[in-house]
Amino acid sequence: KRNEATANGEIEPLNSILSNLVDTSEFKKLPDQSVSFWYQNYLSQIQQYVDMYKMYGMEVTLDQMACQMLGLKEGSDWQTTLTDMAKNVVKSILVYYGIAKNENITVTDTEYVEKLKELADYYSSDKKTYTPEEIEEQIGKATLMQNILMEKVDKYLKEHCTIEYKDK
């Protein structure tokens, strides 16, 4: 089934496709644990910036930093925006898994081992050489398998979707 997404020319085509799929999909209930995970992930990133500012003697609150980073006016309800962002990530992941299931896209053991070797080569340098086992330990098998699956779904989407570019 082909899907048409509209891009404004500035957004990467794959993001337009995924955004369109998320927007046109029906989600009965999102897993609360996943939404919470992504919310906490985003919150942690904002808190890191607050801590960094404070380390340099600049006083900033979590509310101020969150609004600044999210492009909101100070005093806005940034928690709702952060929750919406977390929900969108979860929706995107569910769309990826739904496409993978419907199109029978899987990750083979060979693809997994090849990706480990590729990442070990990529991250190795003259100073430090990484083994595939070290990469697997640092990234985690589940995360790596998910990333490979998403790459395969990305490839599928690029091959099977049509993008229409419209002038602004």
C-alpha positions in Angstrom: 0.0 0.0 0.0 1.5 3.3 -1.0 1.3 6.3 1.2 1.5 9.9 0.1 3.0 12.5 2.4 3.4 16.2 1.8 6.7 17.8 2.6 7.6 21.5 2.5 11.0 20.9 1.1 12.8 21.7 4.3 11.8 18.5 6.2 13.6 15.3 5.4 11.3 13.1 3.3 11.4 10.2 5.8 10.3 12.5 8.6 7.3 13.6 6.5 6.4 10.0 5.8 6.6 9.0 9.4 4.7 12.1 10.6 2.0 11.4 8.1 1.7 7.8 9.2 1.6 8.8 12.9 -1.0 11.5 12.2 -3.3 9.1 10.2 -3.0 6.1 12.5 -5.4 5.3 15.3 -3.9 4.5 18.7 -6.4 3.0 21.1 -4.0 3.2 24.1 -0.4 4.0 24.4 1.7 2.1 26.9 2.0 4.3 29.9 5.4 2.9 30.8 6.8 3.9 27.4 5.3 7.4 27.5 6.8 7.8 31.0 10.2 6.6 29.9 10.4 9.1 27.1 9.0 11.9 29.2 11.7 11.2 31.8 14.3 11.0 29.1 13.4 14.5 27.8 13.1 15.9 31.3 16.5 14.5 32.1 18.0 16.3 29.1 16.4 19.6 30.2 17.7 19.1 33.8 21.2 18.5 32.4 21.1 21.9 30.8 19.9 23.5 34.0 22.8 21.9 35.9 25.3 23.0 33.3 24.0 26.6 33.5 24.3 26.5 37.3 27.8 25.1 37.0 28.8 28.3 35.2 27.0 30.5 37.8 23.9 31.2 35.8 20.7 30.9 37.7 18.0 29.2 35.7 15.0 27.2 36.8 13.7 24.0 35.3 10.6 25.9 34.2 12.6 28.6 32.5 14.9 26.1 30.7 12.1 23.8 29.6 10.2 26.8 28.1 13.3 28.0 26.4 14.2 24.6 25.0 10.7 23.9 23.8 10.2 27.3 22.3 7.4 28.3 24.7 6.7 31.5 26.5 7.9 31.5 30.1 5.2 30.2 32.4 3.7 28.0 29.7 2.6 24.5 30.5 5.7 22.8 29.2 4.8 19.5 31.0 1.9 19.0 28.5 4.2 19.7 25.6 6.8 17.3 26.9 4.1 14.6 27.4 2.9 15.2 23.8 6.5 14.8 22.6 6.8 11.6 24.5 3.5 10.3 23.1 4.7 11.1 19.6 7.9 9.1 20.1 5.9 6.1 21.3 3.5 6.4 18.4 6.4 6.5 16.0 7.9 3.4 17.5 4.5 1.6 17.3 4.1 2.7 13.7 7.6 1.2 12.9 6.7 -2.1 14.6 3.3 -2.2 12.9 5.0 -1.7 9.5 7.6 -4.3 10.3 4.9 -6.8 11.3 2.6 -6.1 8.4 5.5 -6.3 5.8 7.2 -9.2 7.5 10.4 -7.1 8.1 12.7 -8.8 10.6 16.3 -8.7 11.7 18.4 -11.8 11.0 21.3 -12.9 13.2 23.6 -12.2 10.2 22.4 -8.6 10.0 22.8 -8.2 13.7 26.4 -9.5 13.7 27.2 -7.3 10.6 25.9 -4.2 12.4 28.0 -5.0 15.5 31.1 -5.3 13.3 30.2 -2.1 11.4 29.7 -0.1 14.7 32.9 -1.5 16.2 34.8 -0.3 13.1 33.0 3.0 13.1 33.8 3.8 16.8 37.4 2.4 16.8 40.3 4.8 16.4 44.0 4.8 16.6 43.7 5.2 20.4 41.0 2.7 21.1 39.7 -0.4 19.2 36.3 -1.7 20.0 35.2 -5.3 19.6 31.6 -6.2 18.5 31.2 -7.6 22.0 32.0 -4.3 23.6 29.6 -2.5 21.3 26.9 -5.0 22.2 27.6 -4.5 25.9 27.5 -0.7 25.6 24.4 -0.3 23.4 22.5 -3.4 24.4 21.1 -6.1 22.2 17.5 -4.9 22.4 18.3 -1.3 21.5 20.6 -2.4 18.6 17.9 -4.9 17.3 15.3 -2.1 17.4 17.7 0.3 15.6 18.4 -2.2 12.8 14.7 -2.9 12.5 13.9 0.8 12.2 16.6 1.2 9.5 15.0 -1.6 7.5 11.6 0.0 7.9 13.1 3.3 6.9 14.4 1.7 3.7 11.1 0.1 3.1 9.3 3.4 3.5 11.7 5.2 1.1 11.0 2.5 -1.5 7.3 2.3 -1.1 6.1 5.8 -0.4 5.5 8.8 -2.6 6.5 12.3 -1.5 4.8 15.4 -3.0 6.7 18.6 -2.6 4.6 21.7 -2.6 5.7 25.3 -2.7 5.2 27.3 0.4 
